[in-house]
Amino acid sequence: MDIDYQDLILLNNQLREEGIRYHVTYKDHTTACLEPPGACCCTPEQKEGALRVIRDYYRHKGIRVTFSGDDLYYILS
């Protein structure tokens, strides 16, 4: 399933509103990249918050998210 660039914009806004310093970028038409903040801000809580926001966002759209083993990339199905 293709990644909609508008969804990435909305996700980044939601991450920012929740104080989560990760952001999502477009890798290619089927893959998005979850970019962590600098090392000083990279905590397990921040990472889990980012994963939660992404999963919840797409769940509301009826789309399943599959993350890579390192949680830095995801695809939709």
C-alpha positions as CSV (number, residue, x, y, z in Angstrom):
1,M,0.0,0.0,0.0
2,D,1.3,3.4,-0.9
3,I,2.3,6.0,1.8
4,D,0.3,9.2,1.5
5,Y,2.5,12.2,2.0
6,Q,-0.3,14.1,3.6
7,D,-0.5,11.4,6.3
8,L,3.1,12.1,7.2
9,I,2.4,15.8,7.6
10,L,-0.5,15.0,10.0
11,L,1.5,12.4,11.9
12,N,4.4,14.9,12.4
13,N,1.9,17.5,13.7
14,Q,0.5,14.9,16.1
15,L,3.9,13.8,17.3
16,R,4.9,17.5,17.9
17,E,1.6,18.2,19.8
18,E,2.3,15.3,22.1
19,G,5.9,16.4,22.8
20,I,7.4,13.4,21.0
21,R,10.6,14.4,19.3
22,Y,10.6,11.7,16.7
23,H,9.4,12.6,13.2
24,V,8.3,10.6,10.1
25,T,9.8,11.1,6.7
26,Y,9.0,9.7,3.2
27,K,11.5,7.0,2.1
28,D,9.7,5.8,-1.0
29,H,6.1,5.3,-2.2
30,T,5.6,2.2,0.1
31,T,7.9,2.9,3.0
32,A,8.1,5.7,5.7
33,C,11.0,6.3,8.0
34,L,10.7,7.0,11.7
35,E,13.6,9.3,12.5
36,P,14.7,9.5,16.2
37,P,15.8,12.7,17.9
38,G,19.4,13.3,19.0
39,A,20.9,10.9,21.5
40,C,20.1,13.0,24.5
41,C,16.4,12.8,23.7
42,C,16.2,9.3,22.5
43,T,14.5,7.5,25.3
44,P,12.3,4.3,25.3
45,E,9.3,6.4,26.3
46,Q,9.8,8.7,23.3
47,K,10.1,5.7,21.0
48,E,7.1,3.9,22.4
49,G,5.1,7.1,22.1
50,A,6.0,7.6,18.5
51,L,5.1,4.0,17.6
52,R,1.8,4.4,19.5
53,V,0.9,7.6,17.6
54,I,1.6,6.0,14.3
55,R,-0.3,2.8,15.0
56,D,-3.3,4.7,16.4
57,Y,-3.4,7.1,13.5
58,Y,-3.5,4.3,10.9
59,R,-5.8,2.1,13.0
60,H,-8.4,4.9,12.8
61,K,-8.1,4.7,9.0
62,G,-8.5,0.9,9.0
63,I,-4.9,0.4,7.9
64,R,-2.4,-2.0,9.6
65,V,1.2,-0.8,10.2
66,T,4.2,-3.2,10.1
67,F,7.5,-1.9,11.5
68,S,10.9,-3.2,10.5
69,G,12.9,-5.1,13.2
70,D,14.6,-1.9,14.3
71,D,11.4,0.1,14.3
72,L,12.9,2.7,12.0
73,Y,10.8,1.9,8.9
74,Y,7.2,1.0,8.3
75,I,4.9,-0.2,5.6
76,L,1.1,-0.3,5.4
77,S,-1.3,-3.1,4.6
